[in-house]
Amino acid sequence: MMLQHEITEALSHRPTKYWRGEPLLGSSYGQEEIDAVVQCIRESMDPTVGFGFSAPPIPDFEQAFASYCGAKYATAVNSCGPAIDIVIRYLNLQPGDEVIVPSCNYVASALSVFGHGGQVIWGDVRPDTLQLDPEDVKRKMSPRTRAIFPVHMNGLSAPIDEYVAIAEANPHPVHGPAKVIGDAARACGGGYKGGKIGKAGWATVFSFHTMKNMTTLGEGGMITTDDEDLDKYAHSVRMYGGGVNAWGTSNVMTKVQAAVGLVQLSKLDSFIAGRRRLAHERNRMLADVPGLILPFEPADCYHSYYLYTCRVKDEWAGAKRDELMATLDNEFGFRCVIANPPVYANRKQLAEHTRGQSNPVTEHLAKTIFCVPIHPAMPDADNKYICAAIITAMSRL
Ligand SMILES: Cc1ncc(COP(=O)(O)O)c(C=O)c1O
């Protein structure tokens, strides 16, 4: 916790930037990215070279990314949404086939299952890590479960090996153990059991959207896997599906994005180190603030702090949490976000599709969760200001 004189001092340095809970650029760009773009354009200006098709540096980026994650293969695509669709399409879901998806996180995984004719089964989340709860997954497994689709929570790895064990103990009668697919859109560069996210499980999908831990000029995505057949399929269907006799469309990443991706990947660990340093400082400054629950990092995970995900205690839930967020925005000048509402909230089609399923932990989290701005380039003074503002606003409210 901060002492009163530290709070007063910190509040006298109001940030010059308007920080948002999910900043619009999640990484930093330097001269290296600009040089990579210019070089790539120059090389592509030759009519015998051009920008296509899967030309270098796209395969170089794929190889570098696979090796960063410790996976055998990687396929670069135009964003994480198509990466999810490609992996789900590979499963060839039939009516009634079920996929277990966390009820609290982001909508993309559930929409893909729904859009490809599968049945979304919500798995509730654990109240401490906010990850898809393995105990609830066990309860939801059925002879129709084709996949378990955890969404890594805001930079923190989900316990992938636990889902794999559950899948192996409850194999599908025709297809065998359910495939474990990780949505790591918000967790690129995070760690799990001494390795990187992107190795454990059957497949992992990543986003390089502008807000993510590393970005490829605003959009971009990747699929990692050790399954050669999935990799072959993914490479084929991202460009109309030739060779594997499957439907595909154009989901290619451009050479310029891949060139930037290589540079961003080389900086990713330093971005995450920056996030972690700020988060650890923040953990110290906000320790023991009454009413506040700070992010939790299990011993076998390396949190990349894509978001700094807090919760308020029960007595602050709902309107009082909202009032806190409004005070921080209107009076102190920075915006926290509720980045993980129940996935079916404001999604009529998903709510109807999953009617009758209940997710008590997710429903409670909707009233308690809030994410405080964090960014690798955030100055220490801004970090201190944000902590001092939270302490001041909470003690006043
Ligand atoms: C968890 C999660 N999955 C998938 C996506 C989709 O990523 P993209 O914008 O690259 O398609 C996002 C984007 O915010 C996300 O947060």
The ligand as a MOL file (V3000), in Angstrom:
LIG
                    3D

  0  0  0     0  0            999 V3000
M  V30 BEGIN CTAB
M  V30 COUNTS 16 16 0 0 0
M  V30 BEGIN ATOM
M  V30 1 C -9.6660 -13.4800 -26.7950 0
M  V30 2 C -9.7850 -12.9930 -28.2120 0
M  V30 3 N -9.9830 -13.8720 -29.2010 0
M  V30 4 C -10.0580 -13.4890 -30.4870 0
M  V30 5 C -9.9650 -12.1680 -30.8480 0
M  V30 6 C -10.0610 -11.7740 -32.2720 0
M  V30 7 O -8.8340 -11.2880 -32.7110 0
M  V30 8 P -8.6720 -10.5380 -34.1280 0
M  V30 9 O -9.1070 -9.1380 -33.8950 0
M  V30 10 O -7.2150 -10.6380 -34.4420 0
M  V30 11 O -9.5080 -11.2640 -35.1140 0
M  V30 12 C -9.7710 -11.2030 -29.8530 0
M  V30 13 C -9.6910 -9.7710 -30.2010 0
M  V30 14 O -9.8080 -8.8880 -29.4000 0
M  V30 15 C -9.6750 -11.6180 -28.4970 0
M  V30 16 O -9.4680 -10.7470 -27.5160 0
M  V30 END ATOM
M  V30 BEGIN BOND
M  V30 1 1 1 2
M  V30 2 1 2 3
M  V30 3 2 2 15
M  V30 4 2 3 4
M  V30 5 1 4 5
M  V30 6 1 5 6
M  V30 7 2 5 12
M  V30 8 1 6 7
M  V30 9 1 7 8
M  V30 10 2 8 9
M  V30 11 1 8 10
M  V30 12 1 8 11
M  V30 13 1 12 13
M  V30 14 1 12 15
M  V30 15 2 13 14
M  V30 16 1 15 16
M  V30 END BOND
M  V30 END CTAB
M  END
